[in-house]
């Protein structure tokens, strides 16, 4: 019988420890555990380049390339987005794109399901841009009927319609030298789309009831949870406006595709909810509760998660952990 070399023994011991680590990640995070472990190993290697270089040298492989903080250092990337929780590969890709386009004046279209945080992305683009000292103005196109939305966007002159007892600036003028964000732009009528297109092309707006055009300087960002290309085929959205809105398109992944982010979000949001309720600390979370959360598809995304946390905090007695029966019936059903 040959004796095992020191290197082989060390490697066998490390592989056993790695197997235990993989099992622990799977136990807590389920199918997302492997992706989370890979992401954490990449992050560790980025933060400890000297440690990562030693095994590479031992194997006579090429030395590790230099670290690009925008591409490789996870902590450096997420530090730019303190109001957005995300470390999954798909969210890191979004962050990298935002860091590239934020310093520019490029028009951006954000697409994602309802509740994915499109306005947070728009606000981050403004905060990271040279316009951050200027105004940030946001409006939801679905919140107004067509006639009122036109006045909200472009303003109106005194006497333009019943009740217009004074001249009023629109959102474009309010956002001058800053950023204007229009959410749910797919809900805008075709007639108003034409006026929006003119404003973007000419860099000027005309208030309702006025014959005078006013120059405006805004960085324009829009968002929609609808498939605008499909709306174009149905004749519900102008193709020329779509091309004007989307020289750069940011796709936000749904929560179900953000492996590992669910638990980061849950921990942060439940701590904030507990603090708002005056609790000294957030409740603990039983492992089976984490599994129930993981199995659910979250059709309402982060907004639905926020609502679920509000429910849990309201119904859970202080001092005991959150168990699966504290969750909504549909989440409990998904875990069975």
C-alpha positions in Angstrom: 0.0 0.0 0.0 1.4 3.4 -1.0 1.4 6.2 1.4 -0.7 9.2 0.4 1.4 12.3 -0.4 1.0 15.4 1.7 -0.4 17.3 -1.3 -2.9 14.5 -2.0 -4.0 14.4 1.6 -4.4 18.2 1.8 -6.4 18.1 -1.4 -8.7 15.3 -0.2 -9.3 17.2 3.0 -10.1 20.4 1.2 -12.5 18.5 -1.2 -14.3 17.1 1.8 -14.7 20.6 3.3 -15.9 21.9 0.0 -18.5 19.2 -0.2 -19.8 20.2 3.2 -19.9 23.8 2.1 -21.8 23.0 -1.1 -24.3 21.0 1.0 -24.8 23.9 3.4 -25.4 26.4 0.5 -27.9 24.0 -1.0 -29.6 23.5 2.4 -30.1 27.2 2.9 -30.6 28.5 -0.6 -31.9 25.4 -2.5 -31.2 25.2 -6.2 -29.8 28.8 -6.1 -27.1 27.7 -3.7 -24.5 26.7 -6.3 -24.8 30.0 -8.1 -24.6 31.9 -4.9 -21.5 29.9 -3.9 -19.8 30.6 -7.2 -20.6 34.3 -6.8 -19.2 34.4 -3.3 -16.0 32.6 -4.4 -15.5 35.1 -7.2 -16.1 37.9 -4.7 -13.5 36.4 -2.3 -10.9 36.1 -5.1 -11.5 39.7 -6.0 -11.0 40.9 -2.4 -8.1 38.6 -1.7 -6.0 38.5 -4.9 -2.9 37.4 -3.1 -4.6 34.3 -1.8 -6.1 33.5 -5.2 -2.8 33.8 -6.9 -1.0 31.1 -4.8 -2.9 28.0 -6.1 -2.6 29.4 -9.6 1.2 29.6 -9.3 1.4 26.1 -7.8 -0.5 24.7 -10.8 1.8 26.6 -13.2 -1.1 28.4 -14.7 -1.0 32.0 -16.0 -1.0 34.7 -13.3 -4.5 36.2 -12.6 -5.3 39.3 -14.6 -5.6 42.6 -12.8 -8.9 43.4 -11.2 -11.1 45.8 -13.0 -13.3 47.4 -10.2 -16.2 48.0 -12.5 -16.2 44.4 -13.9 -14.9 42.2 -11.1 -15.1 43.6 -7.6 -18.6 43.0 -6.4 -18.4 45.3 -3.4 -17.2 48.1 -5.6 -20.1 47.6 -7.9 -22.9 47.4 -5.4 -21.4 50.3 -3.4 -22.6 52.6 -6.2 -26.2 51.5 -5.6 -26.9 51.8 -1.8 -30.7 51.9 -2.3 -30.8 48.8 -4.5 -30.2 45.3 -3.0 -28.7 42.8 -5.4 -25.6 40.7 -5.8 -26.9 38.1 -8.2 -25.1 37.8 -11.6 -28.1 39.3 -13.4 -28.3 42.3 -11.2 -24.5 42.8 -11.3 -24.8 42.9 -15.1 -27.5 45.6 -14.8 -25.3 47.6 -12.4 -22.3 47.4 -14.8 -24.5 48.7 -17.6 -25.7 51.5 -15.4 -22.2 52.5 -14.5 -21.3 52.8 -18.2 -24.3 54.9 -19.2 -24.9 57.0 -16.2 -22.3 59.6 -17.1 -23.8 60.2 -20.5 -27.0 62.0 -21.6 -28.2 58.9 -23.5 -32.0 58.3 -23.4 -32.8 55.1 -21.6 -35.7 52.7 -21.6 -36.1 50.4 -18.6 -38.2 47.3 -19.1 -39.3 44.9 -16.4 -42.2 43.3 -14.7 -44.3 45.3 -12.3 -42.6 45.5 -8.9 -39.0 45.0 -10.1 -37.8 48.5 -9.1 -37.7 50.4 -12.3 -37.9 53.8 -10.6 -35.0 52.9 -8.3 -33.0 52.2 -11.4 -34.0 55.6 -13.0 -33.1 57.4 -9.7 -29.7 55.7 -9.6 -29.0 56.8 -13.1 -29.7 60.4 -12.1 -27.7 60.2 -8.9 -24.6 58.8 -10.7 -24.8 61.4 -13.6 -23.4 64.9 -14.0 -27.0 66.1 -13.6 -27.3 64.8 -10.0 -27.3 68.4 -8.7 -30.2 69.2 -10.9 -33.9 68.2 -10.4 -35.1 64.7 -10.7 -38.8 64.6 -11.7 -40.8 61.4 -12.0 -44.3 60.7 -13.3 -46.5 57.7 -13.8 -48.3 57.9 -17.2 -50.9 55.3 -16.0 -52.0 57.6 -13.2 -53.7 60.2 -15.4 -56.3 60.4 -18.2 -55.0 61.6 -21.5 -56.1 65.2 -21.2 -54.7 65.7 -17.8 -51.5 63.8 -18.6 -50.7 66.3 -21.4 -51.0 69.2 -19.0 -48.9 67.4 -16.4 -46.1 66.8 -18.9 -46.1 70.0 -20.9 -47.9 72.5 -18.6 -50.8 74.7 -19.4 -51.5 78.4 -20.0 -54.0 80.4 -17.9 -57.5 79.9 -19.2 -56.5 76.9 -21.4 -59.4 74.9 -20.0 -62.0 75.1 -17.2 -60.2 75.4 -13.9 -56.9 76.6 -15.4 -56.9 79.8 -13.3 -53.1 80.2 -13.6 -50.2 79.3 -15.9 -48.6 76.1 -14.7 -45.2 74.4 -15.6 -45.2 70.9 -16.8 -42.8 68.1 -15.8 -40.5 68.8 -18.7 -39.9 72.4 -17.5 -39.6 71.2 -13.9 -36.9 68.8 -14.9 -34.8 71.4 -16.9 -31.1 70.8 -16.4 -32.0 67.5 -14.7 -33.6 64.2 -15.3 -37.2 63.4 -16.3 -38.5 59.8 -15.7 -41.8 58.6 -17.1 -43.0 55.3 -15.8 -45.5 53.1 -17.7 -45.0 55.0 -21.0 -46.7 52.1 -22.8 -50.0 53.3 -21.3 -49.8 56.7 -23.1 -52.3 57.3 -25.9 -51.1 57.3 -29.5 -52.1 61.0 -29.8 -50.0 62.0 -26.8 -47.1 59.8 -28.0 -46.8 62.1 -31.1 -46.5 65.2 -28.8 -43.9 63.4 -26.7 -41.9 62.4 -29.8 -41.8 66.1 -30.9 -40.7 67.2 -27.5 -37.8 64.7 -27.5 -36.8 65.5 -31.1 -37.0 69.3 -30.8 -35.9 69.7 -27.2 -38.9 72.0 -26.6 -42.4 71.8 -25.3 -45.6 73.8 -25.9 -48.0 74.2 -23.0 -51.6 73.4 -23.4 -53.4 76.5 -24.6 -50.2 78.3 -25.6 -48.6 79.1 -29.0 -45.2 79.6 -27.6 -42.6 76.8 -27.5 -40.1 76.6 -24.6 -36.7 75.1 -24.8 -35.9 72.4 -22.2 -32.7 70.5 -21.4 -33.6 67.1 -19.8 -32.1 63.7 -19.6 -35.0 61.5 -20.5 -35.6 58.0 -19.0 -38.8 56.0 -19.5 -40.0 52.6 -18.3 -42.7 50.1 -19.1 -43.8 46.6 -17.9 -45.4 46.0 -21.3 -43.8 44.7 -24.5 -43.6 47.9 -26.5 -42.6 45.9 -29.7 -45.9 43.9 -29.4 -47.8 47.1 -28.9 -46.3 48.5 -32.1 -47.7 45.5 -34.0 -51.1 46.2 -32.5 -51.0 49.8 -33.6 -51.0 51.0 -30.0 -47.5 52.4 -29.8 -45.5 54.5 -32.3 -42.5 52.8 -33.8 -40.6 56.1 -34.3 -41.2 56.9 -30.6 -40.0 53.5 -29.5 -36.7 53.9 -31.4 -36.4 57.4 -29.8 -36.9 56.0 -26.3 -34.7 52.9 -26.6 -31.1 53.7 -27.9 -30.2 52.0 -24.6 -32.5 49.4 -23.0 -32.1 48.1 -19.5 -33.8 44.8 -18.8 -34.6 44.2 -15.1 -34.8 40.5 -14.1 -37.8 39.3 -12.1 -37.1 38.3 -8.5 -37.5 34.6 -9.4 -34.5 34.9 -11.6 -32.2 36.6 -9.1 -30.6 33.7 -7.4 -29.5 34.6 -3.9 -31.0 38.1 -3.8 -34.3 37.0 -2.3 -32.8 36.3 1.1 -30.7 39.5 1.0 -33.9 41.5 0.3 -35.9 39.6 2.9 -33.3 40.3 5.6 -32.9 44.0 4.8 -36.6 44.7 4.3 -37.7 42.8 7.5 -35.1 44.7 9.5 -36.4 48.0 8.2 -40.0 46.9 8.8 -39.3 45.9 12.3 -37.6 49.2 13.0 -40.6 51.1 11.7 -42.8 49.1 14.1 -40.6 50.0 17.0 -39.1 46.6 17.6 -35.7 46.4 19.0 -34.6 43.7 16.5 -35.9 41.9 13.5 -37.4 38.4 14.1 -35.3 35.3 13.3 -36.3 33.2 10.3 -36.7 29.5 10.5 -34.8 27.5 7.8 -38.1 25.9 6.6 -39.4 29.5 6.1 -36.5 30.3 3.8 -37.3 27.2 1.8 -40.9 28.3 1.5 -39.9 31.7 0.2 -37.5 30.1 -2.2 -40.1 27.9 -3.8 -42.6 30.7 -4.4 -42.5 32.4 -7.9 -43.1 36.0 -6.7 -45.3 37.3 -9.6 -45.4 40.7 -7.9 -41.6 40.7 -7.5 -40.0 43.0 -4.9 -43.2 44.9 -4.3 -45.0 41.7 -3.4 -42.1 40.7 -1.1 -42.4 44.1 0.7 -46.2 43.5 1.2 -45.5 40.0 2.5 -43.0 41.3 5.0 -45.5 44.0 6.3 -48.0 41.2 6.8 -45.5 39.0 8.6 -44.4 41.7 11.0 -48.0 42.6 11.8 -49.0 39.0 12.6 -45.8 37.6 14.2 -45.4 38.0 18.0 -42.2 39.6 19.1 -39.5 37.2 20.3 -40.3 34.2 18.2 -38.9 33.2 14.8 -40.9 33.4 11.6 -42.3 30.0 10.6 -44.0 28.9 7.4 -47.5 29.2 8.8 -46.9 32.9 9.3 -46.7 33.3 5.5 -49.5 34.0 3.1 -51.5 30.9 2.0 -50.3 31.1 -1.6 -46.6 31.0 -0.4 -47.4 28.1 1.9 -49.1 26.2 -0.9 -46.0 26.7 -3.2 -43.8 25.0 -0.5 -45.8 21.8 -0.3 
